[in-house]
């Protein structure tokens, strides 16, 4: 499930293009939360620069939509559920390029435990054949709270599922 606070974006989305841009951005997170990898891939450009360096210490990496979802598929389903809440959107349209800056709170659950990540994002989209597609997605990590060991547990859950299916 994804929650969007619209009061802070109303002035920026008076155009049809702004609405389409925001829909593409939110579909990335909606697809991640519901494990709808086809939805995620449908809003990604053929090559996407992902930059999670502020969170994981690794540099930016350019991936295909399938590579993006393959990576997420090896992690997110290890949680019982996730919920990304997005807010404070700032959308800048410049022809066929859109830059979107926004805040996010991402809750990750296993049993009664929760791991919460607070961050801001910069997502850039390009318009190809009338469709807005994400080609740059950067997280600016701010904080984490709750059970910070849940990411490790999520990987263990997936490994246990794989072992039991053999």
N, CA, C and O of each residue as an XYZ file, in Angstrom:
664
protein
N       0.835     -1.175      0.000
C       0.000      0.000      0.000
C       0.880      1.238      0.000
O       1.935      1.262      0.634
N       0.441      2.260     -0.711
C       1.180      3.515     -0.748
C       0.266      4.650     -0.323
O      -0.907      4.684     -0.696
N       0.790      5.559      0.441
C       0.031      6.709      0.891
C       0.684      7.960      0.333
O       1.903      8.118      0.410
N      -0.119      8.842     -0.224
C       0.408     10.072     -0.795
C      -0.292     11.252     -0.144
O      -1.522     11.313     -0.115
N       0.481     12.180      0.373
C      -0.083     13.397      0.925
C      -0.138     14.421     -0.198
O       0.900     14.888     -0.666
N      -1.333     14.768     -0.627
C      -1.473     15.617     -1.808
C      -1.513     17.103     -1.513
O      -1.331     17.903     -2.430
N      -1.746     17.509     -0.268
C      -1.894     18.933      0.000
C      -0.648     19.723     -0.375
O      -0.760     20.880     -0.783
N       0.534     19.129     -0.249
C       1.759     19.858     -0.533
C       2.118     19.861     -2.011
O       3.060     20.545     -2.410
N       1.394     19.119     -2.824
C       1.742     19.069     -4.244
C       0.688     19.685     -5.134
O       0.884     19.760     -6.347
N      -0.406     20.120     -4.585
C      -1.525     20.579     -5.397
C      -1.120     21.675     -6.382
O      -1.538     21.649     -7.539
N      -0.323     22.622     -5.943
C       0.048     23.722     -6.818
C       0.950     23.295     -7.960
O       0.955     23.928     -9.016
N       1.708     22.234     -7.763
C       2.659     21.783     -8.769
C       2.047     20.824     -9.780
O       2.659     20.535    -10.808
N       0.858     20.333     -9.502
C       0.289     19.307    -10.358
C      -1.002     19.760    -11.028
O      -1.935     18.974    -11.200
N      -1.044     21.015    -11.399
C      -2.217     21.516    -12.087
C      -2.208     21.138    -13.554
O      -3.148     21.462    -14.280
N      -1.185     20.472    -13.996
C      -1.105     20.063    -15.396
C      -1.261     18.558    -15.502
O      -0.968     17.818    -14.564
N      -1.720     18.127    -16.644
C      -1.847     16.700    -16.919
C      -0.474     16.029    -16.867
O      -0.358     14.895    -16.401
N       0.553     16.712    -17.335
C       1.897     16.132    -17.333
C       2.386     15.906    -15.907
O       2.982     14.868    -15.619
N       2.148     16.844    -15.025
C       2.552     16.672    -13.631
C       1.872     15.486    -12.993
O       2.487     14.757    -12.214
N       0.609     15.285    -13.316
C      -0.140     14.144    -12.791
C       0.450     12.835    -13.298
O       0.561     11.866    -12.548
N       0.825     12.810    -14.567
C       1.423     11.592    -15.144
C       2.789     11.304    -14.526
O       3.131     10.149    -14.274
N       3.557     12.343    -14.285
C       4.869     12.179    -13.657
C       4.707     11.583    -12.264
O       5.383     10.618    -11.909
N       3.806     12.164    -11.483
C       3.591     11.679    -10.124
C       3.086     10.241    -10.113
O       3.469      9.457     -9.244
N       2.231      9.888    -11.072
C       1.726      8.510    -11.148
C       2.877      7.531    -11.393
O       2.915      6.458    -10.791
N       3.803      7.890    -12.261
C       4.942      7.006    -12.528
C       5.796      6.825    -11.280
O       6.197      5.707    -10.957
N       6.073      7.912    -10.582
C       6.889      7.827     -9.363
C       6.199      6.954     -8.319
O       6.825      6.064     -7.742
N       4.933      7.198     -8.078
C       4.243      6.441     -7.035
C       4.078      4.980     -7.409
O       4.007      4.125     -6.527
N       4.017      4.675     -8.703
C       3.908      3.273     -9.121
C       5.173      2.481     -8.822
O       5.112      1.264     -8.644
N       6.313      3.150     -8.764
C       7.546      2.453     -8.354
C       7.350      1.886     -6.952
O       7.656      0.721     -6.699
N       6.843      2.708     -6.048
C       6.682      2.295     -4.653
C       5.471      1.385     -4.462
O       5.518      0.446     -3.668
N       4.399      1.660     -5.180
C       3.220      0.786     -5.104
C       3.596     -0.620     -5.558
O       3.218     -1.600     -4.916
N       4.330     -0.725     -6.649
C       4.771     -2.029     -7.138
C       5.722     -2.719     -6.171
O       5.668     -3.938     -6.006
N       6.593     -1.943     -5.530
C       7.511     -2.526     -4.543
C       6.737     -3.076     -3.350
O       7.026     -4.172     -2.869
N       5.749     -2.309     -2.869
C       4.975     -2.746     -1.702
C       4.102     -3.956     -1.994
O       3.874     -4.781     -1.110
N       3.610     -4.071     -3.222
C       2.713     -5.185     -3.564
C       3.443     -6.317     -4.297
O       2.835     -7.324     -4.658
N       4.736     -6.145     -4.508
C       5.565     -7.112     -5.244
C       5.043     -7.297     -6.664
O       5.118     -8.388     -7.229
N       4.519     -6.226     -7.227
C       4.046     -6.213     -8.615
C       5.198     -5.718     -9.480
O       5.273     -4.544     -9.841
N       6.093     -6.652     -9.800
C       7.324     -6.296    -10.504
C       7.034     -5.788    -11.912
O       7.787     -4.966    -12.436
N       5.963     -6.261    -12.530
C       5.586     -5.765    -13.861
C       5.196     -4.285    -13.788
O       5.536     -3.512    -14.684
N       4.490     -3.889    -12.737
C       4.128     -2.481    -12.563
C       5.388     -1.634    -12.431
O       5.505     -0.588    -13.071
N       6.322     -2.075    -11.613
C       7.575     -1.333    -11.440
C       8.287     -1.208    -12.781
O       8.687     -0.111    -13.172
N       8.445     -2.317    -13.482
C       9.154     -2.291    -14.765
C       8.471     -1.392    -15.782
O       9.134     -0.804    -16.636
N       7.150     -1.281    -15.697
C       6.408     -0.497    -16.692
C       6.685      0.996    -16.599
O       6.409      1.729    -17.549
N       7.229      1.466    -15.471
C       7.502      2.899    -15.320
C       9.000      3.200    -15.290
O       9.406      4.313    -14.954
N       9.821      2.206    -15.642
C      11.270      2.404    -15.681
C      11.756      2.513    -17.117
O      11.281      1.800    -18.001
N      12.707      3.411    -17.339
C      13.351      3.557    -18.643
C      14.208      2.318    -18.918
O      14.482      1.548    -17.998
N      14.634      2.114    -20.165
C      15.461      0.948    -20.478
C      16.723      0.832    -19.614
O      17.193     -0.275    -19.351
N      17.262      1.951    -19.183
C      18.386      1.966    -18.240
C      18.060      2.966    -17.138
O      17.652      4.096    -17.406
N      18.245      2.533    -15.897
C      17.940      3.367    -14.729
C      19.190      3.471    -13.862
O      19.801      2.462    -13.513
N      19.559      4.694    -13.521
C      20.661      4.897    -12.588
C      20.073      4.890    -11.177
O      19.346      5.806    -10.793
N      20.397      3.840    -10.409
C      19.959      3.747     -9.016
C      21.110      4.178     -8.122
O      22.238      3.711     -8.283
N      20.830      5.059     -7.192
C      21.868      5.535     -6.281
C      21.371      5.399     -4.846
O      20.627      6.242     -4.344
N      21.798      4.320     -4.203
C      21.479      4.070     -2.793
C      22.729      4.257     -1.941
O      22.801      3.750     -0.822
N      23.723      4.990     -2.471
C      25.019      5.113     -1.810
C      24.916      5.723     -0.422
O      25.708      5.376      0.455
N      23.965      6.623     -0.196
C      23.853      7.230      1.133
C      23.362      6.227      2.173
O      23.484      6.461      3.376
N      22.814      5.125      1.710
C      22.295      4.113      2.626
C      23.199      2.888      2.727
O      23.381      2.333      3.811
N      23.765      2.469      1.592
C      24.538      1.225      1.610
C      26.033      1.414      1.366
O      26.794      0.449      1.439
N      26.463      2.636      1.080
C      27.888      2.890      0.881
C      28.416      2.487     -0.477
O      29.581      2.742     -0.784
N      27.583      1.861     -1.302
C      28.002      1.474     -2.641
C      27.690      2.615     -3.610
O      26.803      3.428     -3.349
N      28.399      2.673     -4.699
C      28.180      3.740     -5.664
C      26.922      3.521     -6.491
O      26.299      2.461     -6.422
N      26.552      4.532     -7.274
C      25.404      4.401     -8.169
C      25.645      3.276     -9.177
O      26.784      2.969     -9.527
N      24.550      2.672     -9.633
C      24.657      1.587    -10.599
C      23.560      1.744    -11.644
O      22.422      2.084    -11.320
N      23.916      1.491    -12.903
C      22.935      1.561    -13.977
C      22.394      0.157    -14.248
O      23.159     -0.776    -14.493
N      21.061      0.019    -14.201
C      20.420     -1.284    -14.339
C      19.259     -1.219    -15.320
O      18.685     -0.158    -15.565
N      18.930     -2.369    -15.870
C      17.714     -2.492    -16.679
C      16.528     -2.633    -15.729
O      16.723     -2.946    -14.554
N      15.306     -2.411    -16.206
C      14.139     -2.615    -15.335
C      14.104     -4.019    -14.723
O      13.775     -4.169    -13.546
N      14.433     -5.025    -15.493
C      14.424     -6.400    -14.977
C      15.471     -6.585    -13.877
O      15.216     -7.263    -12.882
N      16.646     -5.982    -14.057
C      17.683     -6.078    -13.023
C      17.251     -5.377    -11.743
O      17.541     -5.854    -10.646
N      16.558     -4.242    -11.875
C      16.058     -3.532    -10.693
C      15.114     -4.432     -9.913
O      15.278     -4.623     -8.708
N      14.124     -4.984    -10.610
C      13.134     -5.797     -9.898
C      13.721     -7.125     -9.425
O      13.296     -7.644     -8.393
N      14.674     -7.678    -10.142
C      15.342     -8.896     -9.646
C      16.016     -8.621     -8.305
O      15.941     -9.444     -7.392
N      16.673     -7.470     -8.181
C      17.323     -7.105     -6.916
C      16.292     -6.937     -5.803
O      16.477     -7.446     -4.697
N      15.223     -6.233     -6.093
C      14.199     -6.014     -5.072
C      13.487     -7.304     -4.710
O      13.082     -7.493     -3.563
N      13.331     -8.201     -5.693
C      12.657     -9.487     -5.458
C      13.482    -10.388     -4.537
O      12.942    -11.303     -3.916
N      14.773    -10.133     -4.451
C      15.638    -10.918     -3.576
C      15.703    -10.336     -2.167
O      16.495    -10.792     -1.343
N      14.869     -9.324     -1.885
C      14.910     -8.687     -0.578
C      13.515     -8.394     -0.016
O      13.178     -8.855      1.074
N      12.715     -7.639     -0.746
C      11.435     -7.168     -0.204
C      10.461     -8.274      0.182
O       9.794     -8.138      1.207
N      10.339     -9.370     -0.585
C       9.405    -10.421     -0.165
C       9.805    -11.139      1.126
O       9.021    -11.931      1.649
N      10.990    -10.884      1.642
C      11.391    -11.450      2.924
C      10.676    -10.801      4.101
O      10.670    -11.336      5.209
N      10.078     -9.651      3.851
C       9.269     -8.989      4.883
C       7.833     -9.468      4.752
O       7.397     -9.839      3.662
N       7.099     -9.461      5.855
C       5.673     -9.799      5.791
C       4.929     -8.785      4.934
O       4.022     -9.132      4.177
N       5.329     -7.528      5.069
C       4.769     -6.464      4.235
C       5.660     -5.233      4.360
O       6.468     -5.118      5.281
N       5.493     -4.319      3.411
C       6.161     -3.022      3.470
C       5.133     -1.941      3.161
O       4.110     -2.202      2.528
N       5.415     -0.741      3.611
C       4.539      0.398      3.341
C       5.403      1.641      3.156
O       6.124      2.053      4.065
N       5.320      2.226      1.974
C       6.039      3.469      1.688
C       5.042      4.622      1.707
O       4.049      4.608      0.980
N       5.312      5.604      2.533
C       4.478      6.800      2.587
C       5.284      7.956      2.016
O       6.345      8.304      2.534
N       4.771      8.545      0.944
C       5.460      9.615      0.232
C       4.755     10.938      0.498
O       3.532     10.987      0.629
N       5.546     12.014      0.576
C       4.949     13.323      0.828
C       5.879     14.425      0.339
O       6.998     14.171     -0.107
N       5.385     15.650      0.438
C       6.162     16.865      0.141
C       6.787     16.837     -1.250
O       7.974     17.122     -1.414
N       5.988     16.495     -2.237
C       6.471     16.439     -3.613
C       6.780     17.834     -4.152
O       6.034     18.787     -3.927
N       7.891     17.926     -4.865
C       8.224     19.101     -5.667
C       8.538     18.584     -7.058
O       9.504     17.844     -7.246
N       7.734     18.968     -8.028
C       7.873     18.486     -9.401
C       8.340     19.640    -10.278
O       7.725     20.706    -10.298
N       9.433     19.418    -11.003
C       9.929     20.409    -11.948
C       9.894     19.790    -13.339
O      10.589     18.812    -13.614
N       9.079     20.371    -14.208
C       8.968     19.900    -15.584
C       9.779     20.809    -16.495
O       9.695     22.034    -16.405
N      10.569     20.192    -17.378
C      11.355     20.938    -18.347
C      11.326     20.169    -19.662
O      12.238     19.400    -19.962
N      10.272     20.384    -20.441
C      10.124     19.668    -21.702
C       9.873     18.198    -21.478
O       8.837     17.809    -20.939
N      10.839     17.366    -21.900
C      10.689     15.916    -21.774
C      11.459     15.349    -20.574
O      11.719     14.149    -20.495
N      11.813     16.237    -19.650
C      12.518     15.817    -18.434
C      11.751     16.354    -17.232
O      11.315     17.505    -17.221
N      11.594     15.502    -16.220
C      10.945     15.912    -14.980
C      11.813     15.490    -13.809
O      12.284     14.354    -13.748
N      12.020     16.406    -12.886
C      12.732     16.103    -11.649
C      11.732     16.183    -10.512
O      10.991     17.158    -10.384
N      11.721     15.139     -9.682
C      10.781     15.066     -8.566
C      11.585     14.863     -7.285
O      12.373     13.924     -7.173
N      11.375     15.749     -6.332
C      11.992     15.644     -5.014
C      10.862     15.425     -4.019
O       9.821     16.075     -4.104
N      11.065     14.505     -3.071
C      10.005     14.171     -2.128
C      10.583     13.458     -0.915
O      11.729     13.010     -0.911
N       9.751     13.369      0.110
C      10.114     12.678      1.344
C       9.437     11.315      1.381
O       8.392     11.105      0.765
N      10.053     10.396      2.114
C       9.479      9.056      2.240
C       9.767      8.482      3.620
O      10.823      8.706      4.212
N       8.787      7.737      4.103
C       8.946      6.921      5.301
C       8.581      5.505      4.870
O       7.462      5.254      4.423
N       9.520      4.594      5.004
C       9.308      3.216      4.558
C       9.322      2.283      5.762
O      10.337      2.137      6.443
N       8.182      1.657      6.011
C       8.057      0.689      7.100
C       8.162     -0.718      6.526
O       7.542     -1.031      5.510
N       8.950     -1.561      7.184
C       9.170     -2.945      6.785
C       8.824     -3.819      7.989
O       9.350     -3.608      9.082
N       7.945     -4.796      7.793
C       7.421     -5.576      8.908
C       7.762     -7.064      8.786
O       7.684     -7.640      7.701
N       8.138     -7.673      9.904
C       8.205     -9.124     10.066
C       7.618     -9.410     11.442
O       8.101     -8.915     12.460
N       6.562    -10.222     11.446
C       5.831    -10.490     12.687
C       5.439     -9.154     13.327
O       4.820     -8.311     12.678
N       5.798     -8.965     14.595
C       5.452     -7.718     15.286
C       6.579     -6.693     15.269
O       6.481     -5.647     15.911
N       7.639     -6.990     14.544
C       8.778     -6.068     14.469
C       8.655     -5.172     13.239
O       8.107     -5.562     12.208
N       9.183     -3.962     13.385
C       9.186     -3.017     12.265
C      10.551     -2.344     12.173
O      11.183     -2.031     13.182
N      10.978     -2.135     10.950
C      12.182     -1.365     10.640
C      11.712     -0.223      9.760
O      11.100     -0.445      8.715
N      12.000      1.003     10.183
C      11.543      2.186      9.458
C      12.734      2.972      8.944
O      13.680      3.250      9.680
N      12.674      3.325      7.671
C      13.696      4.154      7.043
C      13.048      5.476      6.638
O      12.004      5.497      5.985
N      13.677      6.563      7.031
C      13.233      7.898      6.644
C      14.267      8.469      5.678
O      15.471      8.393      5.923
N      13.777      9.045      4.570
C      14.685      9.535      3.542
C      13.983     10.575      2.673
O      12.767     10.754      2.735
N      14.783     11.244      1.873
C      14.243     12.021      0.771
C      14.732     11.352     -0.509
O      15.715     10.610     -0.505
N      14.037     11.627     -1.583
C      14.397     11.054     -2.881
C      14.501     12.139     -3.929
O      13.853     13.181     -3.837
N      15.322     11.878     -4.920
C      15.342     12.644     -6.159
C      15.151     11.621     -7.273
O      15.992     10.748     -7.484
N      14.044     11.743     -7.970
C      13.748     10.844     -9.078
C      13.619     11.683    -10.344
O      12.886     12.671    -10.368
N      14.328     11.291    -11.386
C      14.251     11.987    -12.680
C      13.543     11.062    -13.666
O      13.775      9.853    -13.697
N      12.694     11.655    -14.451
C      11.961     10.913    -15.472
C      12.188     11.562    -16.820
O      12.424     12.766    -16.921
N      12.112     10.738    -17.855
C      12.169     11.224    -19.226
C      10.895     10.792    -19.931
O      10.331      9.737    -19.640
N      10.457     11.614    -20.851
C       9.243     11.296    -21.589
C       9.637     10.666    -22.918
O      10.284     11.296    -23.755
N       9.231      9.404    -23.096
C       9.524      8.655    -24.313
C       8.211      8.168    -24.907
O       7.440      7.476    -24.242
N       7.959      8.532    -26.162
C       6.729      8.123    -26.850
C       5.485      8.463    -26.030
O       4.535      7.682    -25.979
N       5.498      9.633    -25.388
C       4.345     10.096    -24.630
C       4.206      9.513    -23.237
O       3.217      9.781    -22.554
N       5.187      8.713    -22.797
C       5.121      8.050    -21.493
C       6.292      8.511    -20.624
O       7.438      8.536    -21.074
N       5.994      8.875    -19.376
C       7.036      9.269    -18.438
C       7.657      8.031    -17.798
O       6.953      7.194    -17.233
N       9.001      7.920    -17.892
C       9.733      6.769    -17.375
C      10.875      7.226    -16.472
O      11.574      8.193    -16.777
N      11.054      6.525    -15.365
C      12.118      6.834    -14.411
C      13.453      6.381    -14.993
O      13.611      5.223    -15.381
N      14.422      7.315    -15.051
C      15.761      6.924    -15.496
C      16.840      7.254    -14.458
O      18.021      6.982    -14.676
N      16.424      7.846    -13.322
C      17.351      8.163    -12.234
C      16.553      8.128    -10.939
O      15.477      8.718    -10.842
N      17.095      7.427     -9.942
C      16.362      7.257     -8.683
C      17.390      7.231     -7.554
O      18.138      6.265     -7.398
N      17.411      8.313     -6.769
C      18.411      8.443     -5.706
C      17.730      8.622     -4.358
O      16.853      9.470     -4.191
N      18.153      7.804     -3.402
C      17.698      7.954     -2.026
C      18.729      8.780     -1.267
O      19.936      8.598     -1.428
N      18.231      9.687     -0.443
C      19.080     10.461      0.467
C      18.689     10.044      1.879
O      17.801     10.628      2.501
N      19.372      9.026      2.357
C      19.085      8.424      3.657
C      19.175      9.462      4.767
O      20.109     10.262      4.816
N      18.181      9.433      5.660
C      18.188     10.334      6.812
C      18.315      9.585      8.130
O      19.121      9.949      8.987
N      17.504      8.524      8.289
C      17.453      7.882      9.598
C      16.810      6.500      9.475
O      16.076      6.221      8.527
N      17.103      5.651     10.449
C      16.393      4.384     10.578
C      16.070      4.157     12.048
O      16.840      4.510     12.941
N      14.913      3.559     12.266
C      14.477      3.280     13.632
C      13.884      1.877     13.670
O      13.696      1.231     12.639
N      13.599      1.431     14.878
C      13.008      0.111     15.037
C      14.075     -0.969     15.039
O      15.216     -0.736     15.438
N      13.689     -2.153     14.589
C      14.586     -3.302     14.588
C      15.484     -3.236     13.354
O      15.087     -3.637     12.260
N      16.690     -2.727     13.548
C      17.617     -2.550     12.431
C      18.193     -3.878     11.942
O      18.928     -3.899     10.955
N      17.875     -4.977     12.608
C      18.306     -6.304     12.162
C      17.297     -6.954     11.222
O      17.544     -8.052     10.723
N      16.169     -6.299     10.972
C      15.154     -6.905     10.095
C      15.632     -7.124      8.658
O      15.229     -8.118      8.054
N      16.460     -6.265      8.075
C      16.939     -6.576      6.715
C      17.662     -7.924      6.660
O      17.464     -8.700      5.726
N      18.493     -8.195      7.653
C      19.184     -9.488      7.708
C      18.161    -10.612      7.849
O      18.276    -11.649      7.195
N      17.172    -10.405      8.695
C      16.127    -11.417      8.899
C      15.343    -11.645      7.608
O      14.982    -12.782      7.305
N      15.075    -10.591      6.847
C      14.357    -10.742      5.577
C      15.138    -11.634      4.610
O      14.552    -12.473      3.927
N      16.440    -11.455      4.554
C      17.275    -12.327      3.705
C      17.220    -13.772      4.201
O      17.162    -14.702      3.396
N      17.238    -13.962      5.507
C      17.149    -15.311      6.071
C      15.810    -15.957      5.743
O      15.758    -17.142      5.413
N      14.732    -15.192      5.831
C      13.401    -15.709      5.504
C      13.373    -16.206      4.065
O      12.866    -17.293      3.787
N      13.913    -15.416      3.160
C      13.924    -15.833      1.745
C      14.774    -17.077      1.540
O      14.398    -17.961      0.769
N      15.930    -17.160      2.227
C      16.787    -18.339      2.117
C      16.062    -19.577      2.651
O      16.174    -20.655      2.066
N      15.323    -19.434      3.751
C      14.576    -20.547      4.317
C      13.472    -21.003      3.351
O      13.255    -22.203      3.180
N      12.787    -20.063      2.731
C      11.748    -20.416      1.764
C      12.334    -21.161      0.569
O      11.765    -22.139      0.084
N      13.473    -20.679      0.113
C      14.115    -21.330     -1.050
C      14.548    -22.744     -0.677
O      14.353    -23.674     -1.459
N      15.125    -22.917      0.497
C      15.597    -24.236      0.938
C      14.433    -25.193      1.100
O      14.556    -26.371      0.765
N      13.314    -24.718      1.603
C      12.167    -25.611      1.818
C      11.442    -25.962      0.528
O      10.662    -26.913      0.495
N      11.690    -25.205     -0.531
C      11.032    -25.501     -1.805
C      11.839    -26.476     -2.669
O      11.379    -26.910     -3.725
N      13.031    -26.807     -2.212
C      13.890    -27.736     -2.982
C      13.505    -29.171     -2.770
O      14.125    -30.068     -3.341
